[in-house]
Amino acid sequence: MVSLNSGKRFLLLSLLSLLAVCWQAALAQDKNWREVSPAELQLKTPTVETDADAEAIFWEVRVDDSSENELALKHYVRVKIFTERGREKYSKFDIPFTRGMKIKDIAARVIKSDGSIVEIGKQDIFEREIVKANKVKIKAKSFAVPNIEPGVIVEYRYREVIEDAGARGMTLVFQRDIPVQTLSYYYKPFNKKEPNYQSYNFSDTKFVKDEKGFYLAQRTNVPSLKEEPRMPPSDMVRPWMKLQGVSVNLTNVSAFSISFSIKDPSNPNSYWGAVGNENSGLTKFMNKSDKEIKRVAAEVTASAQAPEEKLRKLYEFCQTQIKNTSYDVSLTDEQREKLPKIKSVADVLKNKQASSQFVDMLFGAMANSLGYETRVAFTGDRSKMFFQPDMTNESFIHPAAIAVKVGNDWQFFNPGVNFLPAGMLVWYEEDVWALLVGENNYSWVRTPLSGTNKTVSKRSGKFKLLEDGTLEGTVKMEFSGQAGLDYKLSNYDKSANQREEDLKNEIKARMSTAEISDIQIGNFTETEKPFVYQYKVRVPNYAQKTGKRLFLQPGFFEYGESATFSTATRKYDIYFNYPWSEDDMVEIDLPKGFSLDNADTPGELSDPQKIGFLQIKIGVDKATNFMKYQRKFHFGGGGNILFPVGGYKLLKNMFDAFHKADTHTITLKQN
């Protein structure tokens, strides 16, 4: 008996050893995957946030700046799913990316609690558009997770490649949208020197020397960044680093002298003076005298008298007569490389094509040839952060526009953005500090902010309401200013079919039963005309029928919209991208045999400063059973778009009142 038990024990130990070897071999079958520990598999509850639905065990990024050709970031993420909500939320994983960035070599797998592995194939990886909490749409590489359930581990890795770029000026994010046990950045500098960086919104993390030429900056137990509606840019609230360094740049070399500038981040005046001096060559390049540019500029503006009219004609010429290759979706990367090289601004005029920045420069050169003082304007980007000139990092600004002095004021022009009307900038370049780089000096000015009258959504609908509550009719929507520009910039590279499909999905998100047909999209490439949607729509059960009554919401364009602010409290300030206004007209033929039972009007809502304003008027012609609904709304009056969190309750109350008025219903009674 003893020997039998010993044999069984030996056999059992052998089997366990074999299983352990097989289990470890399975988990390490790809040498690029790290071994998953039994403790990670058995983890039942989160360690960073007790109520988290999922948690990243680690999030590691390796920044290798040792190559001269491209900058590569290697991401490796391991996520543990804890709850049913986590199963639903992370059924798809998204890797967001922007233009100029490529996501390569994505690999992903699921590890179940018993140690079995499900590989996610390349065919399961796709590209899609996702919507953030602030309603901004961005592109992402995504993959669906098969058989996801509480207890599994999902891990993935990928390379983020930025061509012709260096790590200096790069942003390193130290908070993610999921809790992270260990968040690590390994950085190998190009010059092998110790990293130079600035930290924002935190001070407890430093780079320390690691192995193989890398330096390590690491945080542990990092809570998730919880997005809130209408919050400031994430770089204003989350912890992050900006890689930088003191640099010496040659600005002029001759037979007898060498000029150079030193950019020292510790001295803002000296730093920005050096940046201005270094970039003055761009302005000199733009303003170099050329007879052909001067001749064409004079010809284009021959019929104009006022300075504003002359500049508008130059702007129109650059947008319509010069092909902007930055927006040519038919060009491949290889074809772009073979485009004629621009050696002078005159080449842009000669070739009749160029990228966005050179289109801007042609405008500046033409304006300068007519006697206007012109400079290259470098601005901040408030979609990312609220830049101030005491922030000494030139990567916070970018060449955004051409500044032209008209009288005593600087005006800004950006014809290199294909769909941007004259007199405006892209929203994130409005109301920001701009460094105006001249040939011999520089200055700081604030760019203007477009008012509510510049960005208008004009929406109209003509409908017929049927006895069963079905609403059917035609809709026309016009978007001018920033609203129209937003749409064009987000959709110019999509097919007409995709744009129509996106519109259908947008409508169905509010009205799931809506049937949309005969879609027409107009003025997509017209700069000075509003972007237009037109379509036919049929919505069963739009009006709720109860017995002999119909409950109707006349505000068709606000139907199905949720309240802007749903929580009683919040953590962050409230921020709107730009001021805007809405002008709605809805006409409805009411069903025969029904009459008004209750048709009161919400009236007018406004704060004392008229930052926000809503007026609704409802009129009914009883003889013809015809209803007219008019709505006028604006927000951001006086340029007020940023509000402290301490004023959240008042702002929420205002938007709750707007929402209540917008969703106001009237009652129709069957005779």
Buried (B, 14 or more C-beta within 10 A) or exposed (E): EEEEEEEEEEEEEEEEEEEEEEBEEEBEEEEEBBEBEEEBBEBEEBBBBEEBBBBBBBBBBBBBBBEEEBBBBBBBBBBBBBBEBBBEBBEBBBBEBEEEBBBEEBBBBBBBBEBEBBEBEEEBBEEEBEEEEBEEEEBBBBBEBEEBEBBBBBBBBBBBBBEEBBBBBBBBBBBBBBBBBBBBBBBBBBEEEEBBBEBBBEEEBEBEEBEEEBBBBBBEEBEBBEEBBBBBBBBBBBBBBBBBBEBEBEBEEEEEEEEEBEBBBEEBEBBBBBBBBBBBBBBEBBBEEBEEBBEBBEEBBEEBEEBEEBBBBBBBBBBEEBEBBBBBEEBEEEEEEEBEEBEBBBBBBEBEBBBBBBBBBBBBBBBBBBEBBBBBBBBBBBBBBBBEBEBBBBEBBEBBBBBBBBEEEBBBBBBBBBBBBBBBBBBBBBBBBBBBBBBEEBEEBEBBBBBBEBBBBBBBBEBBBBBEBBBBBEBBBBBBBBBBBBBBBBBBEBEEEEBBEBBBEEBBEBBEEBBBEEBEBEBBEBBEBBBBBBBBBBBBEBBEBEEEBBBBBBBBBBBBEEBBBEEEEBEBBBBBBBBBBBBBBBBBBBBEEBEBBEBEBBEEBBEEEEBBBBBBEBEBEEEEBEBBBBBBBBBBBEBBBBBEBEEBEEBBEBBBBBBEBBBBBBBBBBE
